[in-house]
Amino acid sequence: MATYQFPQATHFYKGKVRDVYSIGTHILVMVASNRISAFDVILPKPIPFKGQVLNQIAAYMLHATQDICKNWLLSVPAPNVSIGQKCEPFKIEMVVRGNLTGHAWRTYQSGKRILCGVPLPDGMIENDFFPSPVITPSTKATEGHDEDISKDEIIATGLATEKDWTTLEKFALALFERGKQLAAQRGLILVDTKYEFGKIGDEIYLMDEIHTPDSSRYFYAEGFEKRQQKGEKQKQLSKEFVREWLIANHFMGKPGEVVPDMTDEWITTISNRYIELYEKLIGEKFVPQPLSDEATFKKIMDALKKLGVYH
């Protein structure tokens, strides 16, 4: 994927899976690449159409939640590109959990009944629904892994004021409720997800992608209760299958471990699974739109002119 040269570009950040350009002081251009990461490691080969899948799901979900709170998105000029307003980010991720899964389950299994300051009820098994969704925030690490943090620690360290926290909490729970409703319409359960927020002036905005398979976990609703009663693994819709393949091939991102060979066949499988995710989640046929770097750049420039960024 090319690195673009934009007039008045003030900053460029190459993330694990996205390239982010700052234009002037107020605009961000976010290009979703076909790179794929797991265990904080970028895997060696790109996945066809992955960037388009995630970008289009995120745009769909941002539009479907814009009545709950303002968000950063202004334009989607190309299949894998979003343009939006630059926010001053809160250095926390609002992780919302509807079920006892993943990190929360591992914490619970170790005998702890408090996660990020949130008490967890006794007598639960893996994947059970919480009585009501819980927020278990984490700090946004610039390097290494994100760390668990409690509401009290967030306020005490000044990562958010008490007033801002109240708004963040309200928005995160309302967004999760909407995400659950959208998922239910598609025969899915939104299990857990993360939201990132920032400020423009004094107003809080929702940033980044939301409710995508890379930032969320989904279970299939059909058969959920039966699987729970039998203590079986839940059928899920996320990129967990990539992590499972890596673990089965002895890779978890630890020093000295080598990423297993990604055959062309396996890359096609991953690409097809991402397309399946899109179609299940959005309820529409996925239409691949491969664009050259030149065509993508032209679409971005046209959109920036339309937004009044360039004259």
N, C-alpha and C positions, 0 to 999 in steps of 0.2 A: 504494500500500500504506500502510495507516494506521500511525502511530506509537502504540504501546500505552502506557498508563499503568499500571504494575504497582506494587502496594504494596511498600514496602521496596526499590524499585529504587535501585541505587547508581551505576549507570553505563549510558550508552547509546552504542553505536558504530554508525555507519552506514557499512558497508564498500561496496566496489564492487558486490557482488551480494547481500550479506546484512546484516540488521540484528541486532545482538547486544546483549542486555540482561543486565546483571548484577543478580541479586537477592540482597541481603545480601552475604555474603563468599564463599559456596560454590557458588552456582548460576548457570548461564548459560542463557538462552533464545536460541536461534539461529533466526531466521526467514529462510529462503531465498527471496529475491524473484525476480521474473521479469526483473529487470534483467540485461543481458548486457554484458560488457566485453571489449575486445580492445585490445592495445597500451596497456594501462593507462588506457584511456578508456572511460567508461560510454556505450554507444550510446543514442541518443535515445528508442528505443521498446522497451517490454517484450516478452518472448517468452512467449506463453501456455504454462502448465504447466512451464516450465523449472525453477522453484523446486521443484515437486513431484518432477520427474524426478531432480534432483541430490540432494535430501534423501533420497528413498527408496533410491537407489543407495548413498549413503553409509551409511545405516542397515543395509542388507543386508550391505555389506562389513564394517562394524564388528562385526556379529553373527558373520560368517563367520571372523573373525580373533581373537575374544576369548580363545581358548585360548592365543594366542601372547603377548599382553601385555594388561594392563588398558587400557580406554579410557574416555573421558569420558562416553559416552552413557548416559543413565538412562531416557529416555522419548521416544517419537515421537507426541505427542498429536494432531497434525494433519498432513496430507500434506506440508506445506512447513515443518514446525517440528520442531526437536530440542531437548530439554532435557538438560543434562548438568552434570557437576561442573566447577567452575572450577579450572584448573591454573595454576601459575606457569610460563609458557612458556619454553622454550629459545629464544633469539633466532636460531635457525638453522633452515633447512629441510633435511631429509635427502632429497636428490635421488638416486634410484637409477636406474641406466641399464642395460638389458640389451642395447641396440643402439646403434650409432653414428649418432645422429640429432639433428636440431635444433642446439642450441647446441654440443653435443659435436662434431658433424660440422663446424660452421663453424670451431671452434677447430682441429680436425684438418686441415681443408682449408687453413688459413692456414700450415700447416707445423709447428705446435706438437705436441709429443708428451707434454705434461704438462697435465692439467686438474685443478685443485684439489689439486695434489700427487700425483695418481694418474697413473702412467705408462701411456701408450696404445701398443699394439703397432703396428709398421709394417705396411704392405701391406693395410690395410683399405679397403673402399669404403663409401659411405653406406649406412646401415641394416644393415650386417653385425652379427652377434651378437658381443659381447665374449666372450673365453674364459670369463669368469664375470662376473656383474653388478658394476658399480663404483658407489661412493658419491661423488658430487660435490656437496658441501654448498654452500649459499649463505646469506648473512646475510639476515635478515628486515628489509627496509627499511620504516620507517614512512612514508617518502615516497620517490618515485622508484623506481628499479629495484633488485632484489636484486643482491648482488655475490657472485661466486665467492669461496670461502674454503677453505683446506686444513685437514685434521685438526690439524696442528701449530699452525696459527694459532688455531684454535678453543680448543685447550688453553692456548696461550701467553697469549691475551687473556682467559681466564677465562669464555668463553661456555659451556664445559662442562669439568668435571674429567676427568682421564684415565679414572677409574673410570666416570663417567657416559657418556663417549664410547663405551667398550667395550660398555655396555648398549645405547646408541642404535644402534650399528653392528649389533649382534646382532639387535635387534628389526627394524630397517629391512630387513636382508637376509632374515630369516624371513618378514616380511610380504610382501616382493616375491615370494618363492618361492611363497607361498600365492596371491598375486594372479595369478601366472603359471599356477598349476594351475587356478584358477577360470576364467581366460580361456581356457585350452586346452580345457576342457570345452564352451566355447561357440564353438570354432573361431577363437579370437582369440589374438594374442600381446600380452602386456603389455610394451610397449617401454620406457617410462620413466614415472616417477611421483614424487610428493613426499610426504613424511610430516612431520607436525609433532608434537612431543612436549612435554610439560610435567611438572611435579612436583606431587604432593600429599604434603606432608611429605617423606619421603626416597624415596618411590616414584615411578617414571617411568610416565606414562600416555600413550597415544596420543590425540591431540586432532584436532579438525576433521574434514573429510571425507576419505575415502580411496578410491582406485581409481575415481573418477568421471571422465567425459570432460573435465571442466574441469581436473582435477589430474593427468591421466594421458594417455598416448598408447597407442592400440591399433592393431595391424595385423591384417588378415585372414590367418589361417594358410594357407588354401588358395591355392596359386599363389605363395606367398612366395618359395620357392627359384627358381622359374622367372623371376620378376620380377627377382630379384637377379642371376641369370646374364645376363639381357638388359640389365641396367643401367636397368630401368624404375622408375618411381615406384611405391612401395608403396601398396596400397589401405588407407586407414586410417579408424579410427572415433574421431573426436575433434571438437572444435569448430574444427579447422584450416580447414574449408571456409568458416567465417565470416571468418577472417583472409585467406584467399585471395581472397574476394569484395572485401574492403576494399582489399587491395593492387591488385587488378585495376581498382579505381575510384579509385586514386591516394591512398589514405589509409593511413598507418602511424603515426598519432598524433604526427606532427611539427608544430612550431609553424607556424601559417598554413594547415595542411591542414583541409579541411572533410569531415565524415562524409557519405558519399553518402546520398541519399534511400532510406529503407527503405520500400518499398511494402508494402501489406497482403499481397500475394501472396508477397513475399519473407519477411515475418514468419511467415506460415503455413508456408512451406517450412522455415524454421529450426526452428519448433515441431515439425513432423513429423519432422525429422531427430533432434531430441533424444528424441522418443518412440521412434523406431527404435533409437537408442542404448540406451535403457532395455531394450527388448524383446530385443535381441541379447545384451546383457550379463547380464541377469537370467534370461532364458528364460521370461518370463511376459508375458501381455498387459498393457499399460499401461491402467489405469482412471483417467481424469481425475476428480478430485474437487474441483471448484471450490467454495470456501467463502467466505462473506462475512467481512469483517473481524470482525464481531460474533461469528459462530459460531466463528471461529478463536480469538478472545480467550477465549471461554467454555471451549473445549477446553483451552487452555493453563492457565487458572485451575484447572480441575478436576484436571488432572494435577499441578499444583504443590501442591494440597491433598492429593492422594493421596500425594505424596512427602514430606508433612509440612512443606513450606515455609511454608504458611499453615494456620492452625487455625480 
